[in-house]
């Protein structure tokens, strides 16, 4: 008996919903047909929904989930996964991700195979694990990262570039060149010297640098170009702005980008744009379960690249709120 017939005879899952998006970066009719065939060989009953990112409204997703599946499979990119995963938060229904997007940050964070057919193997033999979900002002969920400041302004421009509108590159450069550093106040759920992880200006031992915060309780004021609040290690174009961020540790990783010249900021964003991150000495990094950000001037705020408003903003984390399938014996890795 071959592996496929054996899988159907003794299926792990009886009913699955398969969402796919033909407009995702690497999706083709042939790729999606192969994914469909593979999933159908592993699960006896599969309800299939072709859905574009713009069509993925909560009501349509809930309607698809009314069939009470014991597995949800998404063949798409991060933009397709996000609204579907949002509806699964707090449930016990596992999510299987088949990466066919442009950057596939969540799949990369979970250690999934980059080849869509190879990634389908998690349906047959993957392990169920639970990962954290970030929140902004309670109701705005994020799976990758949120950002405050020039970072949030850059994301809509990045989407224009991704769609082939390359004149937006000049808009991006202009945004970097005209930005000004802004004083922000950060409030953590713990003393600042406990939240602090690594320091501005580099390589002085951590314990000595913590002395800067010995009189700070839960608040600190810093000038910065932007700050990133990461649930996992990758976001955007595989950016790794929060080194060491882990997707299952119950904490948010916060990176405050300080005292960058305009040239340094442009070069630094370019250097990490393919995930080749090296810790820049002009970054303060912190960890906390909750973070409040205040600023006299209103700064833009995004979650997973979607603008949600301006400061003040309150970030939090829901530990283990989403069940996902990962490769067997593989750990959810916080670093590349």
Secondary structure, DSSP 4 states (H G I P E B T S, - for coil): --HHHHHHHT-S-SEEEEEE-TTSTT--HHHHHHHHHHHHHH-SEEEEEE--GGG--HHHHHHHHTT--SEEEEEE-HHHHHHHHHHHTTSS-EEEEEE-SSS-HHHHHTT--SSHHHHTHHHHHPEEEEEEEEEETTTEEESSEEEEEHHHHHHHHHHHHHTT-TTHHHHHHHHHHH---EEEEEEESS-HHHHEEE-TTS-S-HHHHHGGGTT-SSEEEEEESEEEEESSS-BTTTB--STT--TTSS-EEEEEE-S--HHHHHHHHHHTTTS-----TTEEEEEES-EEEE-SS--EEEETTEEEEESSEEEEEEEEEEEEEE-TT----S--
